[in-house]
Amino acid sequence: MKRQDRSPVVTLMLLVVLASVAWLGGGAVRVGLLALGNTPGFASGVGAMSATALFVLLVVGYFVYESLPERDRPGRLD
């Protein structure tokens, strides 16, 4: 499915999924830091920064992948 064939609702749902994945990743970082004995404030701050960075990287990666011509995308079998 090409990007121009998608409705804005599908793109919005994709952003929600990417945000939830980033939130889970940030939570995992927070739990890991708490398990290592860091303070809750520090662990929450680093977890939030990790979630934000992961979300930005996922969104940038998605739009870079979508900007590639279809024949140059990885995983294509010809």
N, C-alpha and C positions, 0 to 999 in steps of 0.2 A: 504494500500500500504506500503510495507516494504521499509526501507531506502535504501537498496541495489538495489531496483528496480527503484529508481528515477534517473533521469538524472541530471548532474551537473547544467543544466539550471534551473531546478525546485528548487534546493537548492539555487541558486543565486537569483531567484525571491523571495523565502522565506526571504532571508536576506534583500532584498530591501523592502519588506513589513514590516518586523520588524523594519528596520531603519526609515521608514516613520511613523510608530506608535510611535516610540520613539521621533521623531522630533515633532510630534503633541503634545505629552505629555510635552516635554520641552517648547514648545510654550505656552501651557496652564499654566505652572508654571510661565513663564515670564509675561504673561498677568495678572495673578493673583497678582503677586508681584507689577506690575505697578499700578494695581487697588488699592492696599493697600497703595500706596504712596511712594514706594521705587524709587531710582534713576534708570534711564534706564541702566546705566552700570552694576549696581549690579544685576538688574533683568535679563539682558542678560547673565551675567556670571553664575548665579545660574540656569537659564533655560538651558544653554548649558551643565552644569554639570549634571543636572537632565536628559536631553536627553541621554547623554552618559551612565549614570548609568542605565537608563531604558533599553537601547539597550543591554548592557552587561547582565543584568538580564534576558531579553527575550531570548537571544541567549543561555545562560547557561541553562535556563529552557527547551528550546527546545531540546538541545542535551542530557540533563539528561532524559527527557521524552522518547526520541528516544532510549536511552540505556537500558531502562527497557524491560524485556521480555514482549511479547504481552499479555500474560495471567495476568500479574501483573499491567497493566495500569489501571488507574482510568477511570470509565465510561463504562467499559466493562460489558455487560449483558450476563450472562450465564444461 
